[in-house]
């Protein structure tokens, strides 16, 4: 995780570090998830997730790319989402994800 700022105020050096990281693409809203095998759901837990979050998936393997058209976000909750997918036997269905909102 990247540095966050104190809600009651921070010093200029801390503010500059956070702003410079954001400008350089370090926005602290990414992660990696591997879909469960022999199942039709996988829970993605991340404290940054909320009811209004949008989760975008990017396949990391050939099997991930093949399964992407059968993968969707079923439900959202504070701190987690349920990813729906078809039942498969691949152990390498891995996605990078970004959280927006």
C-alpha positions as CSV (number, residue, x, y, z in Angstrom):
1,X,0.0,0.0,0.0
2,X,1.1,3.5,-0.7
3,X,1.1,6.4,1.8
4,X,-2.2,8.0,2.7
5,X,-2.6,11.4,4.1
6,X,-3.9,12.2,7.6
7,X,-7.4,13.7,7.4
8,X,-6.5,16.3,10.0
9,X,-3.7,17.7,7.8
10,X,-0.2,16.6,6.7
11,X,3.1,18.3,6.1
12,X,4.0,19.6,2.6
13,X,6.6,16.8,2.1
14,X,3.9,14.1,2.7
15,X,1.5,15.9,0.4
16,X,4.1,16.2,-2.3
17,X,5.0,12.5,-2.1
18,X,1.3,11.4,-2.5
19,X,0.6,13.8,-5.3
20,X,3.9,12.9,-7.2
21,X,3.1,9.1,-6.8
22,X,-0.4,9.7,-8.2
23,X,1.0,11.7,-11.2
24,X,3.4,8.8,-11.8
25,X,0.5,6.3,-11.9
26,X,0.9,4.9,-8.4
27,X,-2.7,5.4,-7.5
28,X,-3.0,2.5,-5.0
29,X,-6.0,0.9,-6.6
30,X,-4.7,-2.3,-8.2
31,X,-4.2,-6.0,-7.3
32,X,-4.2,-9.6,-8.5
33,X,-6.8,-12.3,-8.2
34,X,-6.7,-16.0,-9.1
35,X,-10.1,-17.6,-9.8
36,X,-11.0,-20.7,-7.9
37,X,-11.0,-24.0,-9.8
38,X,-14.0,-26.4,-9.8
39,X,-16.2,-23.6,-8.6
40,X,-18.5,-20.9,-10.1
41,X,-17.6,-18.1,-7.7
42,X,-14.5,-16.5,-6.3
43,X,-14.5,-13.9,-3.5
44,X,-12.1,-11.0,-4.0
45,X,-11.5,-9.3,-0.7
46,X,-9.9,-5.8,-0.7
47,X,-10.5,-3.1,1.9
48,X,-10.7,-0.5,-0.9
49,X,-13.8,-2.0,-2.4
50,X,-17.3,-0.6,-1.9
51,X,-20.8,-0.9,-3.2
52,X,-20.2,1.7,-5.9
53,X,-16.8,0.4,-7.0
54,X,-16.1,-0.7,-10.5
55,X,-13.6,-3.6,-10.9
56,X,-11.9,-4.0,-14.2
57,X,-10.1,-7.3,-14.9
58,X,-7.0,-7.7,-17.1
59,X,-6.0,-11.4,-18.0
60,X,-2.5,-12.5,-17.2
61,X,-2.5,-15.9,-18.9
62,X,-3.9,-17.6,-22.0
63,X,-6.5,-19.4,-19.8
64,X,-7.4,-16.1,-18.2
65,X,-8.0,-14.5,-21.6
66,X,-10.2,-17.5,-22.7
67,X,-12.3,-17.4,-19.4
68,X,-12.7,-13.6,-19.5
69,X,-15.9,-13.7,-21.6
70,X,-17.4,-16.0,-18.9
71,X,-16.4,-13.8,-15.9
72,X,-18.5,-11.1,-14.3
73,X,-18.9,-9.3,-11.0
74,X,-22.0,-10.9,-9.3
75,X,-22.3,-8.9,-6.1
76,X,-20.5,-6.1,-4.3
77,X,-20.1,-5.3,-0.6
78,X,-17.9,-3.2,1.5
79,X,-14.5,-4.8,1.3
80,X,-15.3,-7.5,-1.2
81,X,-16.9,-8.6,-4.5
82,X,-18.0,-12.0,-5.7
83,X,-16.7,-12.8,-9.1
84,X,-18.9,-15.2,-11.1
85,X,-17.3,-17.5,-13.6
86,X,-17.9,-20.8,-15.3
87,X,-16.6,-24.0,-13.7
88,X,-13.1,-24.7,-15.0
89,X,-10.1,-26.9,-14.0
90,X,-7.3,-24.4,-14.8
91,X,-5.1,-23.3,-11.9
92,X,-3.7,-20.3,-13.8
93,X,-6.8,-18.1,-14.4
94,X,-5.2,-15.0,-13.0
95,X,-6.3,-11.4,-13.5
96,X,-4.8,-8.1,-12.5
97,X,-7.5,-5.7,-11.4
98,X,-8.1,-2.0,-10.9
99,X,-10.7,-0.5,-8.6
100,X,-12.4,2.7,-9.6
101,X,-14.6,4.4,-7.1
